[in-house]
Amino acid sequence: MKPKYITVLACRNEEELVQGAVDAVLRQTLSPSCFVVVDDGSEDRTASIVEGYSPKVMLLRLRTERIAVRGVNQSLALMRGVKAAAEAVPDWDYLLKIDADSYLPPRYVEQLIARFEDDPLLGVASGVPFGERLWKNHASDGAKVYRRRCWDDIDGLAPISGFDLHALLKARMKGWRVTSFPEIRYEQKRSWEKRTLSRWMLTGQVRYKFGYSLFHTALASAISLRKKPRVLGGLVFFLTFLIFTLSRSEKPFDTEFYCFMDRFCKEDARERLNYVLRRFTSSGDAGGLRC
C-alpha cells in the first residue's frame, strides 16, 4: 500500500507565485491525498486563483485579526491547514509543508518519501533549493516533509518567530533524524539571502530565545559577514544576540529544551568552525549556507 501524505501551503498576497507552487504539487508523481491552501487574509487575487483549482485543492480563507509578531500568523495558518487536511484524511502518514515560492520537480515527494521508508528514524527531511547548501542535520523551510509520528511528537508548529527552526530542533531533541538531500533539488523563487537589517535583528533575537551559545552564534555571525548586506548583516545579527544575552531577557521554553540546546551547540559548532577555517582561508564566499 502506498503511503498517504497531505500537503499544506499557507500564504498571503502571493498572486504572482501561488499558481506555480500549486501546479507543481498537482504534478507530483505521488499525488497528495489532500491538498489544503490557507489564504491568510490576502488583499490581492491569491484566493481567487486557488479557488480555480477546486475540487483538487481545498481553500481555507482566514479573516482573523493579525498578530504583529513575525511568523505567528503563518504558523497558526499552517496549523489550521493541517487540522483540515487531517480531518479529511485521518490515516495520513506524511505531511508536505510548502511555501508559495517553492516550485517542486515532479518526483520531489516520491523521492523524499522513499528515503523515509528506508529510514524509520528519519523524522523531517527536504531537498535543497538550487544555488544553496544546507548544514548537516537541517532541512529546508520551503518544502519539507514530516513523518506523522514525528509531527505528533513535536506537537506541530509553535506560534512563534522561527517556528520552522524550532520544529527541527524539537524533532532532534525527541530523537528523530533531520536532514536534507542535496541530490533532490527544487526551485525557490525568492532568495532568503535578500534580508533587511530588521530580519538580521530578528535572527539574533530568535537565536537568543532558542538558547544558542555565544560561541555558536559568533561562528554563525562570522559566516554571515559575507552575506547581503555584506559585513553589516552579520554584525547586526551578532550585536542583537549580544544585547539580549547581556539583558538576560526571558526565555520561553522549558529546561529540557535548553539542556538539549547546550549539547546541540557543542556538536554543531565543530562543523561550523571547520567551515569558517576553510572558507576564510580561501577566496570563496559563504556558498549559500544559512546561519
Summary of the structure (lengths in Angstrom):
residues: 291
radius of gyration: 18.9
end to end distance: 39.8
largest distance: 55.5
contacts: 929
relative contact order: 0.12
helix: 43%
strand: 18%
